[in-house]
Amino acid sequence: MTSYDAIVIGSGPGGSSSALKLAEAGLSVLVIEKGRSFDLKSCDPFSQRELEQKYKNSGITVALGMPKISYVEGACLGG
């Protein structure tokens, strides 16, 4: 069984920068990501296919409240 000093959940900007800092400090780090890894050429940039492939809810997520806020949330390796 492999053991790690730190486990980081998510490979987005926060997770990947945290994992980097921990690794630079000499810790063994495991990064866990639920999304898939895609080749950069898997779809055209800024296309509908990219939204469907790489973003949660196909790029349409809303935080309800006052005001309502629309945002995108990555769902692939790298956030």
N, CA, C and O atoms as a CHARMM CRD file, in Angstrom:
* protein
*
  316
    1    1 MET  N      0.84400  -1.17900   0.00000 PROA 1      0.00000
    2    1 MET  CA     0.00000   0.00000   0.00000 PROA 1      0.00000
    3    1 MET  C      0.88500   1.23700   0.00000 PROA 1      0.00000
    4    1 MET  O      1.82500   1.33700   0.78900 PROA 1      0.00000
    5    2 THR  N      0.58600   2.17200  -0.88000 PROA 2      0.00000
    6    2 THR  CA     1.34900   3.41800  -0.97200 PROA 2      0.00000
    7    2 THR  C      0.78800   4.42800   0.02000 PROA 2      0.00000
    8    2 THR  O     -0.42600   4.53200   0.19400 PROA 2      0.00000
    9    3 SER  N      1.67100   5.16400   0.66300 PROA 3      0.00000
   10    3 SER  CA     1.21100   6.22200   1.55900 PROA 3      0.00000
   11    3 SER  C      1.75600   7.56000   1.07600 PROA 3      0.00000
   12    3 SER  O      2.78800   7.62600   0.40800 PROA 3      0.00000
   13    4 TYR  N      1.04200   8.62200   1.42800 PROA 4      0.00000
   14    4 TYR  CA     1.38800   9.97700   1.02400 PROA 4      0.00000
   15    4 TYR  C      1.40800  10.87900   2.24300 PROA 4      0.00000
   16    4 TYR  O      0.71900  10.63100   3.23200 PROA 4      0.00000
   17    5 ASP  N      2.20500  11.92100   2.15400 PROA 5      0.00000
   18    5 ASP  CA     2.22200  12.91800   3.22100 PROA 5      0.00000
   19    5 ASP  C      1.00500  13.83100   3.13000 PROA 5      0.00000
   20    5 ASP  O      0.50800  14.31400   4.14700 PROA 5      0.00000
   21    6 ALA  N      0.52800  14.06400   1.91300 PROA 6      0.00000
   22    6 ALA  CA    -0.61300  14.96700   1.70300 PROA 6      0.00000
   23    6 ALA  C     -1.44400  14.45300   0.54100 PROA 6      0.00000
   24    6 ALA  O     -0.90900  13.91900  -0.43100 PROA 6      0.00000
   25    7 ILE  N     -2.74800  14.61700   0.65000 PROA 7      0.00000
   26    7 ILE  CA    -3.67400  14.30000  -0.43500 PROA 7      0.00000
   27    7 ILE  C     -4.44500  15.57600  -0.74500 PROA 7      0.00000
   28    7 ILE  O     -5.04400  16.18000   0.14500 PROA 7      0.00000
   29    8 VAL  N     -4.42600  15.98200  -2.00900 PROA 8      0.00000
   30    8 VAL  CA    -5.11600  17.19500  -2.44500 PROA 8      0.00000
   31    8 VAL  C     -6.30100  16.76800  -3.30400 PROA 8      0.00000
   32    8 VAL  O     -6.14700  15.99500  -4.24900 PROA 8      0.00000
   33    9 ILE  N     -7.47400  17.27400  -2.97100 PROA 9      0.00000
   34    9 ILE  CA    -8.68300  16.96500  -3.72700 PROA 9      0.00000
   35    9 ILE  C     -8.93500  18.09600  -4.72500 PROA 9      0.00000
   36    9 ILE  O     -9.20300  19.23300  -4.33800 PROA 9      0.00000
   37   10 GLY  N     -8.84400  17.76400  -6.01100 PROA 10     0.00000
   38   10 GLY  CA    -9.08600  18.73700  -7.07500 PROA 10     0.00000
   39   10 GLY  C     -7.79100  19.27700  -7.66000 PROA 10     0.00000
   40   10 GLY  O     -6.85500  19.61700  -6.93600 PROA 10     0.00000
   41   11 SER  N     -7.75600  19.34800  -8.99300 PROA 11     0.00000
   42   11 SER  CA    -6.54600  19.79600  -9.69000 PROA 11     0.00000
   43   11 SER  C     -6.70500  21.17500 -10.30700 PROA 11     0.00000
   44   11 SER  O     -5.93800  21.54900 -11.19400 PROA 11     0.00000
   45   12 GLY  N     -7.68700  21.92900  -9.85000 PROA 12     0.00000
   46   12 GLY  CA    -7.87500  23.29400 -10.34400 PROA 12     0.00000
   47   12 GLY  C     -6.78200  24.20800  -9.82600 PROA 12     0.00000
   48   12 GLY  O     -5.78900  23.73400  -9.27300 PROA 12     0.00000
   49   13 PRO  N     -6.95000  25.49900  -9.99500 PROA 13     0.00000
   50   13 PRO  CA    -5.90900  26.44900  -9.58600 PROA 13     0.00000
   51   13 PRO  C     -5.50300  26.31500  -8.11200 PROA 13     0.00000
   52   13 PRO  O     -4.31300  26.34200  -7.80000 PROA 13     0.00000
   53   14 GLY  N     -6.45800  26.17200  -7.22400 PROA 14     0.00000
   54   14 GLY  CA    -6.13500  26.04900  -5.80100 PROA 14     0.00000
   55   14 GLY  C     -5.45800  24.74000  -5.47100 PROA 14     0.00000
   56   14 GLY  O     -4.46500  24.71100  -4.74500 PROA 14     0.00000
   57   15 GLY  N     -5.99400  23.65500  -6.00500 PROA 15     0.00000
   58   15 GLY  CA    -5.43200  22.34000  -5.72700 PROA 15     0.00000
   59   15 GLY  C     -4.05400  22.14200  -6.32300 PROA 15     0.00000
   60   15 GLY  O     -3.15500  21.62500  -5.66000 PROA 15     0.00000
   61   16 SER  N     -3.88200  22.54900  -7.57100 PROA 16     0.00000
   62   16 SER  CA    -2.58100  22.33200  -8.21700 PROA 16     0.00000
   63   16 SER  C     -1.49000  23.20400  -7.60100 PROA 16     0.00000
   64   16 SER  O     -0.35300  22.75700  -7.45700 PROA 16     0.00000
   65   17 SER  N     -1.82100  24.43600  -7.23800 PROA 17     0.00000
   66   17 SER  CA    -0.79500  25.28600  -6.60800 PROA 17     0.00000
   67   17 SER  C     -0.47800  24.79400  -5.20200 PROA 17     0.00000
   68   17 SER  O      0.66900  24.87700  -4.76400 PROA 17     0.00000
   69   18 SER  N     -1.47100  24.28500  -4.49300 PROA 18     0.00000
   70   18 SER  CA    -1.21100  23.71100  -3.16500 PROA 18     0.00000
   71   18 SER  C     -0.33500  22.46900  -3.27700 PROA 18     0.00000
   72   18 SER  O      0.61700  22.30100  -2.51600 PROA 18     0.00000
   73   19 ALA  N     -0.66200  21.60000  -4.23000 PROA 19     0.00000
   74   19 ALA  CA     0.13000  20.38700  -4.43400 PROA 19     0.00000
   75   19 ALA  C      1.57400  20.72300  -4.79500 PROA 19     0.00000
   76   19 ALA  O      2.50200  20.06600  -4.32300 PROA 19     0.00000
   77   20 LEU  N      1.76300  21.73400  -5.62200 PROA 20     0.00000
   78   20 LEU  CA     3.10700  22.15700  -5.99700 PROA 20     0.00000
   79   20 LEU  C      3.90000  22.62500  -4.79000 PROA 20     0.00000
   80   20 LEU  O      5.04800  22.22000  -4.60600 PROA 20     0.00000
   81   21 LYS  N      3.30100  23.47300  -3.96600 PROA 21     0.00000
   82   21 LYS  CA     3.99100  23.98400  -2.77000 PROA 21     0.00000
   83   21 LYS  C      4.35400  22.84800  -1.81500 PROA 21     0.00000
   84   21 LYS  O      5.44900  22.83000  -1.25200 PROA 21     0.00000
   85   22 LEU  N      3.44100  21.90900  -1.63800 PROA 22     0.00000
   86   22 LEU  CA     3.72200  20.77100  -0.75900 PROA 22     0.00000
   87   22 LEU  C      4.85400  19.91400  -1.31100 PROA 22     0.00000
   88   22 LEU  O      5.73800  19.49500  -0.56400 PROA 22     0.00000
   89   23 ALA  N      4.83000  19.65300  -2.61400 PROA 23     0.00000
   90   23 ALA  CA     5.88300  18.85300  -3.24400 PROA 23     0.00000
   91   23 ALA  C      7.22700  19.57100  -3.17600 PROA 23     0.00000
   92   23 ALA  O      8.25800  18.94100  -2.93900 PROA 23     0.00000
   93   24 GLU  N      7.21800  20.89200  -3.38400 PROA 24     0.00000
   94   24 GLU  CA     8.46800  21.66400  -3.28500 PROA 24     0.00000
   95   24 GLU  C      9.03500  21.63100  -1.87000 PROA 24     0.00000
   96   24 GLU  O     10.24100  21.77700  -1.67500 PROA 24     0.00000
   97   25 ALA  N      8.15900  21.43900  -0.88100 PROA 25     0.00000
   98   25 ALA  CA     8.59900  21.34200   0.51300 PROA 25     0.00000
   99   25 ALA  C      9.09100  19.93800   0.85600 PROA 25     0.00000
  100   25 ALA  O      9.49700  19.67700   1.98900 PROA 25     0.00000
  101   26 GLY  N      9.05400  19.03600  -0.12700 PROA 26     0.00000
  102   26 GLY  CA     9.59300  17.69800   0.06100 PROA 26     0.00000
  103   26 GLY  C      8.57700  16.63800   0.44800 PROA 26     0.00000
  104   26 GLY  O      8.95800  15.50400   0.74000 PROA 26     0.00000
  105   27 LEU  N      7.29900  16.97600   0.45800 PROA 27     0.00000
  106   27 LEU  CA     6.27900  16.00100   0.80300 PROA 27     0.00000
  107   27 LEU  C      5.88000  15.18900  -0.42000 PROA 27     0.00000
  108   27 LEU  O      5.94200  15.67600  -1.54900 PROA 27     0.00000
  109   28 SER  N      5.46900  13.94200  -0.18400 PROA 28     0.00000
  110   28 SER  CA     4.90700  13.14600  -1.28100 PROA 28     0.00000
  111   28 SER  C      3.42100  13.46500  -1.34100 PROA 28     0.00000
  112   28 SER  O      2.72300  13.39300  -0.33000 PROA 28     0.00000
  113   29 VAL  N      2.93700  13.82000  -2.53800 PROA 29     0.00000
  114   29 VAL  CA     1.58400  14.35900  -2.69400 PROA 29     0.00000
  115   29 VAL  C      0.80200  13.53700  -3.71400 PROA 29     0.00000
  116   29 VAL  O      1.32000  13.17500  -4.77000 PROA 29     0.00000
  117   30 LEU  N     -0.44200  13.25300  -3.38200 PROA 30     0.00000
  118   30 LEU  CA    -1.37200  12.62400  -4.31000 PROA 30     0.00000
  119   30 LEU  C     -2.46300  13.63900  -4.62200 PROA 30     0.00000
  120   30 LEU  O     -3.06800  14.20600  -3.71300 PROA 30     0.00000
  121   31 VAL  N     -2.71400  13.86800  -5.91000 PROA 31     0.00000
  122   31 VAL  CA    -3.79400  14.75600  -6.33600 PROA 31     0.00000
  123   31 VAL  C     -4.91600  13.88100  -6.88200 PROA 31     0.00000
  124   31 VAL  O     -4.69100  13.05700  -7.77000 PROA 31     0.00000
  125   32 ILE  N     -6.12000  14.06000  -6.35100 PROA 32     0.00000
  126   32 ILE  CA    -7.28400  13.29800  -6.79200 PROA 32     0.00000
  127   32 ILE  C     -8.20800  14.23800  -7.56300 PROA 32     0.00000
  128   32 ILE  O     -8.56300  15.31400  -7.08200 PROA 32     0.00000
  129   33 GLU  N     -8.58700  13.81400  -8.76100 PROA 33     0.00000
  130   33 GLU  CA    -9.46300  14.62600  -9.62500 PROA 33     0.00000
  131   33 GLU  C    -10.55800  13.71500 -10.16700 PROA 33     0.00000
  132   33 GLU  O    -10.27000  12.62800 -10.66700 PROA 33     0.00000
  133   34 LYS  N    -11.80200  14.14700 -10.07100 PROA 34     0.00000
  134   34 LYS  CA   -12.90300  13.32600 -10.58300 PROA 34     0.00000
  135   34 LYS  C    -13.06200  13.43900 -12.09200 PROA 34     0.00000
  136   34 LYS  O    -13.61900  12.54300 -12.72600 PROA 34     0.00000
  137   35 GLY  N    -12.58300  14.52400 -12.66600 PROA 35     0.00000
  138   35 GLY  CA   -12.75300  14.73700 -14.09900 PROA 35     0.00000
  139   35 GLY  C    -11.71900  13.99700 -14.92900 PROA 35     0.00000
  140   35 GLY  O    -10.71400  13.50800 -14.41300 PROA 35     0.00000
  141   36 ARG  N    -11.98400  13.92600 -16.20400 PROA 36     0.00000
  142   36 ARG  CA   -11.08600  13.25200 -17.14200 PROA 36     0.00000
  143   36 ARG  C     -9.97100  14.18700 -17.59900 PROA 36     0.00000
  144   36 ARG  O    -10.02500  15.40100 -17.40500 PROA 36     0.00000
  145   37 SER  N     -8.97800  13.58800 -18.20100 PROA 37     0.00000
  146   37 SER  CA    -7.89800  14.33600 -18.83900 PROA 37     0.00000
  147   37 SER  C     -8.17900  14.36000 -20.33700 PROA 37     0.00000
  148   37 SER  O     -8.44000  13.32000 -20.94100 PROA 37     0.00000
  149   38 PHE  N     -8.12700  15.54800 -20.93400 PROA 38     0.00000
  150   38 PHE  CA    -8.38600  15.68500 -22.36500 PROA 38     0.00000
  151   38 PHE  C     -7.15500  16.23900 -23.06000 PROA 38     0.00000
  152   38 PHE  O     -6.45700  17.09000 -22.51000 PROA 38     0.00000
  153   39 ASP  N     -6.89100  15.76600 -24.25300 PROA 39     0.00000
  154   39 ASP  CA    -5.85500  16.32600 -25.10200 PROA 39     0.00000
  155   39 ASP  C     -6.29300  17.72700 -25.52100 PROA 39     0.00000
  156   39 ASP  O     -7.48100  17.96500 -25.73900 PROA 39     0.00000
  157   40 LEU  N     -5.35400  18.64400 -25.63400 PROA 40     0.00000
  158   40 LEU  CA    -5.70200  20.01800 -26.02900 PROA 40     0.00000
  159   40 LEU  C     -6.40200  20.08100 -27.38100 PROA 40     0.00000
  160   40 LEU  O     -7.15300  21.01800 -27.65100 PROA 40     0.00000
  161   41 LYS  N     -6.16000  19.08900 -28.22800 PROA 41     0.00000
  162   41 LYS  CA    -6.76200  19.08200 -29.56500 PROA 41     0.00000
  163   41 LYS  C     -8.07800  18.30200 -29.60600 PROA 41     0.00000
  164   41 LYS  O     -8.58200  18.00000 -30.68800 PROA 41     0.00000
  165   42 SER  N     -8.63900  17.97200 -28.43600 PROA 42     0.00000
  166   42 SER  CA    -9.87400  17.18800 -28.39700 PROA 42     0.00000
  167   42 SER  C    -11.09100  17.97600 -28.88500 PROA 42     0.00000
  168   42 SER  O    -12.11300  17.39000 -29.24000 PROA 42     0.00000
  169   43 CYS  N    -10.97400  19.31000 -28.90000 PROA 43     0.00000
  170   43 CYS  CA   -12.06200  20.15500 -29.39600 PROA 43     0.00000
  171   43 CYS  C    -11.52100  21.55500 -29.66200 PROA 43     0.00000
  172   43 CYS  O    -10.43000  21.90800 -29.21500 PROA 43     0.00000
  173   44 ASP  N    -12.29200  22.33500 -30.38800 PROA 44     0.00000
  174   44 ASP  CA   -11.88500  23.71400 -30.67000 PROA 44     0.00000
  175   44 ASP  C    -12.04900  24.57100 -29.41300 PROA 44     0.00000
  176   44 ASP  O    -13.02700  24.41500 -28.68200 PROA 44     0.00000
  177   45 PRO  N    -11.09300  25.48000 -29.15600 PROA 45     0.00000
  178   45 PRO  CA   -11.22800  26.37700 -28.00900 PROA 45     0.00000
  179   45 PRO  C    -12.49300  27.23100 -28.11700 PROA 45     0.00000
  180   45 PRO  O    -12.86800  27.66200 -29.20700 PROA 45     0.00000
  181   46 PHE  N    -13.14400  27.47000 -26.98200 PROA 46     0.00000
  182   46 PHE  CA   -14.33000  28.32500 -26.87600 PROA 46     0.00000
  183   46 PHE  C    -15.52100  27.79100 -27.68000 PROA 46     0.00000
  184   46 PHE  O    -16.41500  28.55500 -28.04300 PROA 46     0.00000
  185   47 SER  N    -15.53500  26.50000 -27.95600 PROA 47     0.00000
  186   47 SER  CA   -16.63800  25.90100 -28.71000 PROA 47     0.00000
  187   47 SER  C    -17.67100  25.29700 -27.75700 PROA 47     0.00000
  188   47 SER  O    -17.41000  25.11100 -26.56800 PROA 47     0.00000
  189   48 GLN  N    -18.84500  25.00000 -28.30700 PROA 48     0.00000
  190   48 GLN  CA   -19.88100  24.32100 -27.52800 PROA 48     0.00000
  191   48 GLN  C    -19.36700  22.97300 -27.04100 PROA 48     0.00000
  192   48 GLN  O    -19.65000  22.56600 -25.91500 PROA 48     0.00000
  193   49 ARG  N    -18.61700  22.28800 -27.88500 PROA 49     0.00000
  194   49 ARG  CA   -18.05200  20.97700 -27.51800 PROA 49     0.00000
  195   49 ARG  C    -17.13600  21.11300 -26.30400 PROA 49     0.00000
  196   49 ARG  O    -17.15900  20.25800 -25.41900 PROA 49     0.00000
  197   50 GLU  N    -16.34000  22.16200 -26.24900 PROA 50     0.00000
  198   50 GLU  CA   -15.45400  22.36300 -25.10300 PROA 50     0.00000
  199   50 GLU  C    -16.25700  22.58300 -23.82200 PROA 50     0.00000
  200   50 GLU  O    -15.90700  22.04200 -22.77300 PROA 50     0.00000
  201   51 LEU  N    -17.33000  23.37200 -23.89700 PROA 51     0.00000
  202   51 LEU  CA   -18.18500  23.57800 -22.72400 PROA 51     0.00000
  203   51 LEU  C    -18.77500  22.25900 -22.23700 PROA 51     0.00000
  204   51 LEU  O    -18.78200  21.98300 -21.03700 PROA 51     0.00000
  205   52 GLU  N    -19.26500  21.45100 -23.16500 PROA 52     0.00000
  206   52 GLU  CA   -19.86600  20.16800 -22.80200 PROA 52     0.00000
  207   52 GLU  C    -18.83100  19.20100 -22.23600 PROA 52     0.00000
  208   52 GLU  O    -19.12000  18.44500 -21.30800 PROA 52     0.00000
  209   53 GLN  N    -17.63800  19.22900 -22.79300 PROA 53     0.00000
  210   53 GLN  CA   -16.59100  18.27700 -22.45200 PROA 53     0.00000
  211   53 GLN  C    -15.86600  18.61300 -21.15100 PROA 53     0.00000
  212   53 GLN  O    -15.55700  17.71400 -20.36800 PROA 53     0.00000
  213   54 LYS  N    -15.59700  19.87700 -20.91500 PROA 54     0.00000
  214   54 LYS  CA   -14.66800  20.25300 -19.85500 PROA 54     0.00000
  215   54 LYS  C    -15.27400  21.03500 -18.69500 PROA 54     0.00000
  216   54 LYS  O    -14.56700  21.34000 -17.73500 PROA 54     0.00000
  217   55 TYR  N    -16.55600  21.36700 -18.75700 PROA 55     0.00000
  218   55 TYR  CA   -17.15700  22.19300 -17.71300 PROA 55     0.00000
  219   55 TYR  C    -18.36800  21.52700 -17.09300 PROA 55     0.00000
  220   55 TYR  O    -19.15500  20.87900 -17.78200 PROA 55     0.00000
  221   56 LYS  N    -18.51400  21.69000 -15.78600 PROA 56     0.00000
  222   56 LYS  CA   -19.67100  21.18000 -15.07100 PROA 56     0.00000
  223   56 LYS  C    -20.92700  21.87300 -15.60300 PROA 56     0.00000
  224   56 LYS  O    -20.92000  23.07600 -15.86500 PROA 56     0.00000
  225   57 ASN  N    -21.99200  21.10800 -15.75600 PROA 57     0.00000
  226   57 ASN  CA   -23.27600  21.62200 -16.27200 PROA 57     0.00000
  227   57 ASN  C    -23.12400  22.31100 -17.62500 PROA 57     0.00000
  228   57 ASN  O    -23.85200  23.25700 -17.92500 PROA 57     0.00000
  229   58 SER  N    -22.19900  21.85200 -18.42600 PROA 58     0.00000
  230   58 SER  CA   -21.93600  22.42400 -19.75700 PROA 58     0.00000
  231   58 SER  C    -21.64600  23.91500 -19.70200 PROA 58     0.00000
  232   58 SER  O    -21.95400  24.65200 -20.63900 PROA 58     0.00000
  233   59 GLY  N    -21.05000  24.35600 -18.59400 PROA 59     0.00000
  234   59 GLY  CA   -20.63200  25.75000 -18.46700 PROA 59     0.00000
  235   59 GLY  C    -21.69200  26.69400 -17.93400 PROA 59     0.00000
  236   59 GLY  O    -21.49500  27.90900 -17.92100 PROA 59     0.00000
  237   60 ILE  N    -22.82300  26.14000 -17.49100 PROA 60     0.00000
  238   60 ILE  CA   -23.89400  27.00800 -16.98100 PROA 60     0.00000
  239   60 ILE  C    -24.21700  26.60200 -15.53900 PROA 60     0.00000
  240   60 ILE  O    -24.93100  25.62600 -15.31100 PROA 60     0.00000
  241   61 THR  N    -23.69900  27.34000 -14.59000 PROA 61     0.00000
  242   61 THR  CA   -23.97700  27.11100 -13.17900 PROA 61     0.00000
  243   61 THR  C    -24.38600  28.44500 -12.57400 PROA 61     0.00000
  244   61 THR  O    -23.81700  29.48400 -12.90800 PROA 61     0.00000
  245   62 VAL  N    -25.36500  28.41700 -11.69000 PROA 62     0.00000
  246   62 VAL  CA   -25.88400  29.65700 -11.10100 PROA 62     0.00000
  247   62 VAL  C    -25.85900  29.53800  -9.58400 PROA 62     0.00000
  248   62 VAL  O    -26.27800  28.52300  -9.02800 PROA 62     0.00000
  249   63 ALA  N    -25.36900  30.57000  -8.92200 PROA 63     0.00000
  250   63 ALA  CA   -25.46600  30.68400  -7.47800 PROA 63     0.00000
  251   63 ALA  C    -26.68800  31.54700  -7.19700 PROA 63     0.00000
  252   63 ALA  O    -26.73500  32.72000  -7.56700 PROA 63     0.00000
  253   64 LEU  N    -27.66300  30.95700  -6.54500 PROA 64     0.00000
  254   64 LEU  CA   -28.90100  31.68700  -6.28100 PROA 64     0.00000
  255   64 LEU  C    -28.73900  32.58500  -5.06700 PROA 64     0.00000
  256   64 LEU  O    -28.02800  32.23700  -4.12400 PROA 64     0.00000
  257   65 GLY  N    -29.37600  33.71000  -5.08500 PROA 65     0.00000
  258   65 GLY  CA   -29.30700  34.69200  -4.02100 PROA 65     0.00000
  259   65 GLY  C    -29.54300  36.06400  -4.61300 PROA 65     0.00000
  260   65 GLY  O    -30.07000  36.19100  -5.71800 PROA 65     0.00000
  261   66 MET  N    -29.16000  37.06900  -3.89000 PROA 66     0.00000
  262   66 MET  CA   -29.31900  38.44200  -4.37100 PROA 66     0.00000
  263   66 MET  C    -27.95400  39.09800  -4.44100 PROA 66     0.00000
  264   66 MET  O    -27.43100  39.44000  -3.38100 PROA 66     0.00000
  265   67 PRO  N    -27.34700  39.29900  -5.55200 PROA 67     0.00000
  266   67 PRO  CA   -27.83900  38.99400  -6.89000 PROA 67     0.00000
  267   67 PRO  C    -27.53000  37.54700  -7.27400 PROA 67     0.00000
  268   67 PRO  O    -26.69200  36.89700  -6.64900 PROA 67     0.00000
  269   68 LYS  N    -28.20600  37.05400  -8.29500 PROA 68     0.00000
  270   68 LYS  CA   -27.88400  35.74300  -8.84700 PROA 68     0.00000
  271   68 LYS  C    -26.57900  35.87300  -9.61900 PROA 68     0.00000
  272   68 LYS  O    -26.36100  36.86600 -10.31300 PROA 68     0.00000
  273   69 ILE  N    -25.72200  34.88400  -9.49900 PROA 69     0.00000
  274   69 ILE  CA   -24.41700  34.94900 -10.14700 PROA 69     0.00000
  275   69 ILE  C    -24.22700  33.71200 -11.01300 PROA 69     0.00000
  276   69 ILE  O    -24.35300  32.58800 -10.52600 PROA 69     0.00000
  277   70 SER  N    -23.92700  33.90800 -12.28400 PROA 70     0.00000
  278   70 SER  CA   -23.58300  32.80200 -13.18000 PROA 70     0.00000
  279   70 SER  C    -22.07100  32.64100 -13.18000 PROA 70     0.00000
  280   70 SER  O    -21.32800  33.62300 -13.19500 PROA 70     0.00000
  281   71 TYR  N    -21.62700  31.39400 -13.16300 PROA 71     0.00000
  282   71 TYR  CA   -20.18700  31.14600 -13.19700 PROA 71     0.00000
  283   71 TYR  C    -19.92800  29.80800 -13.87500 PROA 71     0.00000
  284   71 TYR  O    -20.82900  28.98000 -14.00800 PROA 71     0.00000
  285   72 VAL  N    -18.68800  29.60600 -14.30000 PROA 72     0.00000
  286   72 VAL  CA   -18.30500  28.32800 -14.89500 PROA 72     0.00000
  287   72 VAL  C    -17.43000  27.59400 -13.88700 PROA 72     0.00000
  288   72 VAL  O    -16.67300  28.20100 -13.12900 PROA 72     0.00000
  289   73 GLU  N    -17.55800  26.27400 -13.90000 PROA 73     0.00000
  290   73 GLU  CA   -16.79600  25.42300 -12.99900 PROA 73     0.00000
  291   73 GLU  C    -16.21800  24.27900 -13.81300 PROA 73     0.00000
  292   73 GLU  O    -16.96300  23.48100 -14.38300 PROA 73     0.00000
  293   74 GLY  N    -14.90600  24.19400 -13.87000 PROA 74     0.00000
  294   74 GLY  CA   -14.26300  23.14100 -14.63500 PROA 74     0.00000
  295   74 GLY  C    -14.57500  21.76700 -14.07400 PROA 74     0.00000
  296   74 GLY  O    -14.80000  21.61500 -12.87300 PROA 74     0.00000
  297   75 ALA  N    -14.58800  20.77200 -14.93900 PROA 75     0.00000
  298   75 ALA  CA   -14.84400  19.40100 -14.51800 PROA 75     0.00000
  299   75 ALA  C    -13.93100  18.45200 -15.27900 PROA 75     0.00000
  300   75 ALA  O    -14.37300  17.42300 -15.79000 PROA 75     0.00000
  301   76 CYS  N    -12.65100  18.80900 -15.34800 PROA 76     0.00000
  302   76 CYS  CA   -11.67000  17.96500 -15.99100 PROA 76     0.00000
  303   76 CYS  C    -10.31900  18.16800 -15.31400 PROA 76     0.00000
  304   76 CYS  O    -10.18100  19.03700 -14.45300 PROA 76     0.00000
  305   77 LEU  N     -9.34300  17.38800 -15.68800 PROA 77     0.00000
  306   77 LEU  CA    -8.01900  17.53200 -15.10300 PROA 77     0.00000
  307   77 LEU  C     -7.53300  18.95400 -15.33300 PROA 77     0.00000
  308   77 LEU  O     -7.53200  19.44700 -16.46100 PROA 77     0.00000
  309   78 GLY  N     -7.12400  19.60300 -14.25900 PROA 78     0.00000
  310   78 GLY  CA    -6.68100  20.98700 -14.34000 PROA 78     0.00000
  311   78 GLY  C     -7.77400  21.97000 -13.94500 PROA 78     0.00000
  312   78 GLY  O     -7.60600  23.18600 -14.03000 PROA 78     0.00000
  313   79 GLY  N     -8.90600  21.40500 -13.50700 PROA 79     0.00000
  314   79 GLY  CA    -9.99100  22.28400 -13.02600 PROA 79     0.00000
  315   79 GLY  C    -10.92100  22.61700 -14.10800 PROA 79     0.00000
  316   79 GLY  O    -11.89000  23.34400 -13.88800 PROA 79     0.00000
